[in-house]
Every structure is written in C-alpha cells, then in structure tokens.
Amino acid sequence: MKFVDEATIQVEAGEGGNGCLSFRREKYIPRGGPNGGDGGDGGSVYLIVDTGLNTLADFRYKRKFRAERGQKGMGKNCIGKSGQDLYIKVPLGTLVYEADTRELMGDMVSAGDVVLVAKGGTHGMGNARFKTSTNRAPRKTTKGTPGESRKLHLELQVLADAGLLGMPNAGKSTFIRAISAARPKVADYPFTTLYPVLGVVRVADDQSFVIADIPGLIEGAAQGAGLGIQFLKHLSRTRLLLHLVDIASCADTGEAVKHINIIEQELAGFGADLDKRERWLVLNKIDLMTGDMADKYRQDIINRINTEQPVFLISAVSGKGCQELVLQIQHWLTEHNLMDQGKTEEHE
C-alpha cells in the first residue's frame, strides 16, 4: 500500500445553456412576439474541507470531476435550469495548486473552508432579449459559454500541535495509541505506518492537543530514500517535534546517538527550518531495561550529544512516563499559545 498525500485531478465546470429561439403561437394572436428564454448557468466546482478525511487516497480511483451544465432556454420565456455546483471533499491541511503553473489557489486549514476551483459558464440569451421597437421578431440568440477546465495538484500537509518522528519501529504508533484514541497499525516490522495518523490527546475537559504519527524515517529520507520527503513535509505544520528513540534495541549509547544524528541530519537536509523547530528527545522502551540502566543511558546520551533540549524516558507499552510527557506538552503549547496571542494583540 502507498500513502497518497499528493494527487492530480481534472475538474470541469458546467457549460452555460444556450438561449432559445421561439415565437408565440397562440390562437387569435397572428403576430405573436419572441418568447425564447435564456439558458441556465453552468455549475461551478468547489473544494470543501471534510474533517472526517485524513488522506487523499480517494483520488487514486477517481480523478475527473465535472459539474452539471446549464439547461437550454425554452419557449414561453422559460429560463433553463442552472447546473448544480459540485463540491469535492478534501482533508484538512490540503494545499491546492494549479498543476501547470504551480500557482497556489488555496490553503485549506480550517473546517468548512471552501475554494472555488472552476467557475461555471454563463448562460446564453434567448431571442426575447433582443426584441426592440424596430426589430419585433428577432431571430438572434447567444450560446452559453464553456465552464472553466483546470488540472489541479493537491498536496496534503498534516495539521497537528505535535509531531512524532524517529527511525522505523521506534514505538511512535504504540505511543500515540497509549495517549489518544487513535488506533494506528502496530507491528514488529519497519514501515508499519504508511500514512500520518492524527490523534487527539485530552488532558482535561478544556485542554487537548492534536498529535501526528509520522511514518518512520531512514538515512537519506530527505533525498527520497525509504518513504522519502513525502512525509518530512508533514512536520512543517507541527509546532513541537517529539523525536522517539528505541534505546532498548541499541547495543550501547553510541548506537542510540548514531540513530539520533541520522534523524537530525535528515531534518537539516530537508530544509524549511525543521532542524530549528522546538524538538524534544523521547527515549522509549525503558520497560525492556533493568534497574537504573535507563537513567544511565539518558545521562550518557545527554553528555554525548551535548543537548539543551528536554529528554524524557518513557515506555509506550506500560505507559510509564507517558502522562508526565503529555502534561509537559500541554504546558508548553499553552504557554506558546498565550505568547502568540499577546504578539497578535500588540500588533493590532
């Protein structure tokens, strides 16, 4: 299975209906005038956010979308019915580009966001429109105009407060299952997670945050190795990065540091200032270690990488340390939300 976070689709708005050429034909009215009605407008095509979606997978099977065309005008000054607008559902976080020019048409970051991507054609006019004092029986009508046709490139970037990253099998999926209602697939082989999974972590009745499980990265991911950069870009919309490391499977702290440095290099190689994003180190699977070995590992790793970032010890399986980490995440997000709010009010 391949995660679909990019898709190219063709959208066509409806054509406007043609105007009608018609004259009154009624008994006792030998010189009935024109009564051809206008056509209907063509339907437009819109993209709309559906919060129930989290991938662009549906566009693997259907790539062409067409709105209804307007009906032709009719006699007796009857106007043709306008074509129905077409609304295409996309996930939250979808970027909409014009495929040929790469012009950004919309950044769909809020529930209910709507973007017009193809405008319907204008109706044609019936001959009743052209009646004048000197031309009582016009035979002129106009045709409806074609609707817009456009090729779109859709790109999904996950929206979350915190994002998990790390090597395959670092325990990210198990961790997100432990702290939220999300249920990603968990298995003991690499690349179990093939698409980002969002989970809502509820800390209190009025406090919660969204966390994203990003598929595992390997060395060279920024250049396309493994699942490649198609997942690194999802991290660009997360405020806090949690770097999970499986310390139980590492032969020593040197191997753990090597894994840490690989991910650090991939973040720097991808760009978008990911390596400058707030990042915490989370040492996972301490349930497989004995005594105070985990504490010694933690201190040795801190000394080796000379980091000032927070370093946590957890077991996603047993839950040890997870609640403390969740509370720290919520505290950090609350503080920074207040800071951002203060900056906005000062700017205003």
C-alpha positions in Angstrom: 0.0 0.0 0.0 1.3 3.5 -0.8 0.2 6.5 1.1 -1.4 9.1 -1.1 -0.7 12.6 0.1 -0.5 14.1 -3.3 -3.0 13.8 -6.2 -3.6 15.4 -9.6 -7.2 15.7 -10.6 -9.1 17.3 -13.6 -12.1 19.5 -12.8 -14.5 20.8 -15.3 -17.3 23.3 -14.6 -20.6 23.1 -16.4 -21.2 24.8 -19.7 -23.9 27.5 -19.8 -27.1 26.6 -21.5 -27.9 28.1 -24.9 -30.6 30.7 -25.4 -33.8 29.6 -27.1 -35.2 30.8 -30.4 -39.0 30.8 -30.1 -42.1 32.8 -31.0 -45.6 32.9 -29.6 -48.0 30.8 -31.5 -51.4 31.3 -30.0 -54.9 31.3 -31.4 -56.2 34.8 -32.3 -52.7 36.3 -32.0 -51.4 36.1 -35.5 -48.2 38.1 -34.8 -47.0 36.7 -31.6 -43.7 38.1 -30.5 -40.5 36.3 -29.4 -40.6 34.3 -26.3 -37.3 32.3 -26.2 -35.9 32.2 -22.7 -32.4 32.3 -21.5 -30.3 29.2 -20.7 -29.2 28.3 -17.2 -25.7 29.0 -15.8 -23.3 26.1 -15.6 -22.4 24.6 -12.2 -19.1 25.6 -10.6 -16.6 23.2 -8.9 -15.6 23.8 -5.3 -13.2 22.1 -2.9 -14.5 21.8 0.7 -12.8 20.6 3.9 -14.2 17.4 5.4 -12.7 16.9 8.9 -13.6 13.2 8.6 -10.9 12.6 5.9 -7.2 12.3 6.6 -5.7 11.2 3.3 -6.1 11.9 -0.4 -6.5 8.2 -1.1 -9.9 8.5 -2.7 -8.4 10.4 -5.6 -6.5 7.3 -6.6 -9.7 5.9 -8.0 -11.5 9.0 -9.4 -9.5 11.8 -11.0 -12.1 13.6 -13.2 -14.8 15.7 -11.8 -17.5 17.6 -13.8 -20.2 19.9 -12.6 -23.6 19.9 -14.3 -24.2 22.0 -17.4 -27.0 24.6 -17.6 -30.2 23.6 -19.4 -31.1 25.3 -22.6 -33.7 28.0 -22.6 -37.2 27.2 -23.6 -40.2 28.8 -25.2 -42.8 30.9 -23.3 -39.9 32.8 -21.8 -38.9 29.8 -19.7 -35.4 30.0 -18.3 -33.3 26.9 -18.4 -32.3 25.3 -15.0 -28.8 26.2 -13.8 -26.4 23.3 -13.4 -25.8 22.1 -9.8 -22.5 23.1 -8.3 -20.1 20.3 -7.4 -18.4 20.1 -4.0 -15.3 17.9 -3.8 -14.4 16.9 -0.2 -10.7 17.1 0.8 -8.9 16.6 4.2 -7.9 19.5 6.5 -4.5 20.7 5.6 -4.8 20.4 1.8 -2.9 22.8 -0.4 -4.5 23.4 -3.8 -2.2 24.3 -6.8 -2.9 24.9 -10.5 -1.0 22.0 -11.8 0.6 23.6 -14.9 1.6 27.0 -13.3 2.1 25.8 -9.7 0.0 28.8 -8.6 -1.3 28.3 -5.1 -5.1 28.6 -5.3 -6.0 27.7 -1.7 -4.6 26.6 1.7 -7.4 24.7 3.4 -6.6 24.9 7.1 -10.0 25.3 8.8 -13.1 23.1 9.0 -15.6 24.2 6.3 -13.1 26.0 4.2 -14.3 26.3 0.6 -12.3 27.2 -2.5 -13.7 27.9 -6.0 -11.5 26.0 -8.5 -13.6 26.1 -11.7 -16.3 28.7 -12.4 -19.4 27.6 -14.3 -20.1 29.0 -17.8 -22.5 31.9 -18.3 -26.0 31.3 -19.7 -26.9 32.2 -23.3 -29.7 34.6 -24.1 -32.9 33.8 -25.8 -34.4 35.8 -28.7 -36.8 37.6 -26.4 -33.9 39.5 -25.1 -33.3 41.1 -28.5 -36.7 42.5 -29.2 -36.7 46.2 -30.0 -39.1 48.8 -31.4 -37.5 48.3 -34.8 -37.0 44.6 -34.6 -40.2 42.9 -33.4 -39.2 39.4 -34.5 -35.5 38.9 -33.7 -34.0 35.6 -34.6 -30.9 36.2 -32.6 -29.8 34.1 -29.7 -26.5 33.5 -27.9 -24.8 30.4 -26.8 -23.8 29.6 -23.3 -20.1 30.0 -22.5 -17.9 27.0 -21.6 -17.1 26.4 -18.0 -13.6 26.6 -16.7 -11.5 23.4 -17.0 -8.4 23.1 -14.8 -5.9 20.5 -13.7 -5.2 20.7 -10.0 -2.4 19.4 -7.9 -3.5 18.6 -4.3 -1.0 18.2 -1.6 -1.8 17.2 2.0 0.2 18.6 4.9 -0.9 17.3 8.3 -2.1 19.9 10.8 -1.1 19.0 14.4 0.3 20.6 17.5 3.0 18.0 18.0 4.5 15.5 15.6 6.3 12.2 16.3 9.4 11.3 14.3 12.1 8.7 14.5 13.5 5.6 12.9 11.2 2.7 11.9 10.0 0.7 14.9 10.9 3.5 17.4 7.4 2.9 19.0 5.7 6.0 17.7 2.4 4.2 16.8 2.4 2.5 20.2 2.9 5.8 21.9 0.1 7.6 20.1 -2.2 4.6 20.9 -1.3 4.9 24.6 -2.1 8.6 24.9 -5.0 9.1 22.4 -7.9 7.4 20.8 -6.1 6.9 17.6 -5.5 3.3 16.5 -2.7 3.1 14.0 -1.4 -0.3 13.0 1.3 -1.7 15.3 3.7 -4.4 14.1 7.3 -5.5 14.6 8.5 -4.8 11.0 9.7 -1.5 9.5 7.3 1.0 7.9 4.2 -0.4 9.7 2.8 3.2 9.5 2.4 4.1 5.8 0.5 7.4 6.3 0.3 10.0 9.0 -2.2 9.3 11.8 -3.8 12.1 13.9 -4.7 11.6 17.5 -6.5 13.9 19.9 -4.9 13.9 23.4 -7.3 15.1 26.0 -5.5 16.4 29.1 -8.6 17.9 30.8 -12.1 18.9 30.0 -11.0 22.1 28.4 -7.5 21.1 27.4 -6.4 18.9 24.5 -4.0 18.9 21.6 -3.5 17.1 18.3 -0.5 14.8 17.8 0.6 13.2 14.5 2.3 9.9 14.0 4.7 10.4 11.0 6.0 7.2 9.2 9.5 6.2 10.2 12.5 7.8 8.5 15.7 6.3 7.4 19.1 7.7 6.4 18.7 9.5 3.0 15.0 10.3 3.6 15.5 14.0 2.7 16.7 12.8 -0.7 13.9 10.4 -1.2 15.2 7.2 0.4 12.6 4.9 2.0 9.3 6.7 2.1 11.2 9.9 1.4 10.4 13.5 1.7 6.7 13.0 1.2 6.4 12.6 4.9 9.0 15.0 6.1 6.9 17.9 4.8 4.1 17.0 7.2 6.3 18.1 10.0 6.4 21.7 8.7 3.0 22.4 10.2 3.6 21.0 13.6 4.7 23.3 16.4 6.6 20.8 18.5 8.6 17.7 17.4 9.0 14.7 19.5 11.9 12.6 18.5 11.4 9.0 19.7 14.4 6.7 20.1 14.2 2.9 20.8 17.1 2.7 23.4 16.3 -0.9 24.3 17.3 -2.3 20.9 20.5 -0.3 20.8 23.7 -2.2 21.8 25.0 0.9 23.6 24.5 4.6 23.8 26.8 5.1 20.8 24.3 3.3 18.6 21.5 5.4 20.0 23.4 8.6 19.4 24.0 7.4 15.8 20.2 7.0 15.3 19.6 10.4 16.8 22.1 12.0 14.5 20.6 10.4 11.4 17.3 12.0 12.1 18.9 15.3 12.9 20.7 15.3 9.6 17.5 14.4 7.7 15.7 17.4 9.3 18.5 19.7 8.3 18.7 18.3 4.8 15.0 18.7 4.2 15.1 22.5 5.0 12.1 24.5 5.9 13.9 25.2 9.2 12.8 21.9 10.6 16.1 21.5 12.4 15.3 24.8 14.2 11.9 23.7 15.3 11.3 23.1 19.0 12.3 19.4 19.5 12.3 17.1 22.5 14.1 13.8 22.7 12.0 10.9 24.0 13.8 7.7 24.9 11.3 4.8 24.6 11.0 1.2 25.6 12.5 1.5 29.1 10.3 -1.3 30.2 12.8 -3.6 28.5 15.7 -2.3 30.6 16.6 -3.3 34.1 17.2 -1.3 37.3 18.6 2.2 36.7 20.0 1.4 33.3 17.6 3.8 31.6 18.7 6.7 33.8 22.3 6.0 33.0 21.5 5.7 29.3 19.7 9.1 29.4 22.6 10.9 31.1 25.2 9.3 28.8 23.2 10.3 25.7 22.8 13.9 27.0 26.6 14.1 27.6 27.4 12.7 24.1 25.1 14.9 22.1 25.6 18.0 24.4 21.9 18.9 24.1 19.9 21.5 25.9 16.6 20.1 24.7 14.4 18.2 27.2 15.0 14.5 27.3 12.3 12.1 28.6 12.2 8.4 29.5 9.0 6.5 28.7 7.5 3.2 28.0 4.8 3.4 25.4 3.8 -0.2 26.2 3.5 0.1 30.0 2.6 3.8 30.0 5.4 4.7 32.3 6.4 8.4 31.9 3.7 9.0 29.2 1.4 11.1 31.4 4.2 13.3 32.6 5.3 13.9 28.9 1.7 14.7 27.9 1.4 17.2 30.7 4.6 18.9 29.7 3.5 19.1 26.0 0.2 20.7 27.1 2.0 23.1 29.3 4.4 24.1 26.5 1.6 24.5 24.0 -0.5 26.6 26.4 2.5 28.9 27.1 3.3 29.5 23.4 -0.4 30.0 22.5 -0.5 32.8 25.1 2.7 34.2 23.8 1.3 34.2 20.2 -1.9 35.7 21.3 0.0 38.5 23.1 2.0 39.2 20.0 -1.1 39.4 17.9 -2.8 41.9 20.3 0.3 44.0 20.5 0.5 44.1 16.7 -3.2 45.2 16.5 
